[in-house]
């Protein structure tokens, strides 16, 4: 794979900020979009735009076909059994809110529990927390060790407390830890507890096979995998999606409506009220086809090399502390430097053209766990290069020197 050729597909990378070439290392927040994705969405609005599922006319049917084709592509991409197991949403956050609300109406009773882990993004924590609290219930939390690895014996103990749902990150957006989700799913299933996997940070970097994982639900965002913002997905086993009640009500999700009574549409439409973001769904399909057209193992290897090199080079900096040192990790490195506030560091290296994220990364409990205000996080994607890692580390070194 020639990274320079790949980079030509991402025009936004080819620019200067403050007179320096942009080094974009904020990919865990959102990835850049390749030309084919941008063009697909543009093409839709130029030639195909129409509301779907409702019209008998040519354009409406064409747009409907394209949208349903995109659903099949998503199903194939994550190896779902059937296309009706894919619900288009705005992204991970909406998918998780959908699940928390649907589970609440389906089975949550007073005092019920939901199990999450200590490394969840707020969007896989707050919806469940608010939901159980409405029923005087409780969030159970799997603890992690100092390296940012989940404690599975504790997990087993917590499963015995009988949570109604388990919801876990596949990869932590702060620590980069790859959680052993397959094993954790099998453990939960021994207690007949359904498992939701938050795949926001995994889907762009590793092939996903929901049938092999045997997860009951898998959620993700398009914008973190080279697709447009405002689109994402929820995979659910058909048997679960059939049982759960709808999340939002309105057009398209209904079967028959009278003032007395409403019956609901079949899957997947039951969960897709209102007009969806058709153009973005087509962009998502194109992003998936773009990824499928690459040697994904090679992409994975390249990203792993960038990470190893960044960690190696950063380790030379005096006073550096890595947050997240799991053996199984991917995509990103988080750290703090003694005596330097992460925000200051991020601001200084920004002036050198380097874009990283600083702060709590929407995972405040992780910060509390490690007793820090925030971290600096560099996260990699398919278009990043070893030279960029070098520029980044040198920028961090220079910035750190300013505080010595
Ligand atoms: N979960 C994880 C692990 C994430 O990294 C993110 C985004 N940072 C989210 C959930 C939320 O994703 P979105 O904002 O796209 O809904």
Boltz pocket constraint, residues with backbone or C-beta under 6 A from the ligand:
constraints:
  - pocket:
      binder: B
      contacts: [[A, 28], [A, 29], [A, 90], [A, 91], [A, 92], [A, 93], [A, 94], [A, 121], [A, 123], [A, 124], [A, 169], [A, 171], [A, 172], [A, 173], [A, 198], [A, 200], [A, 201], [A, 221], [A, 361], [A, 362]]
      max_distance: 6.0
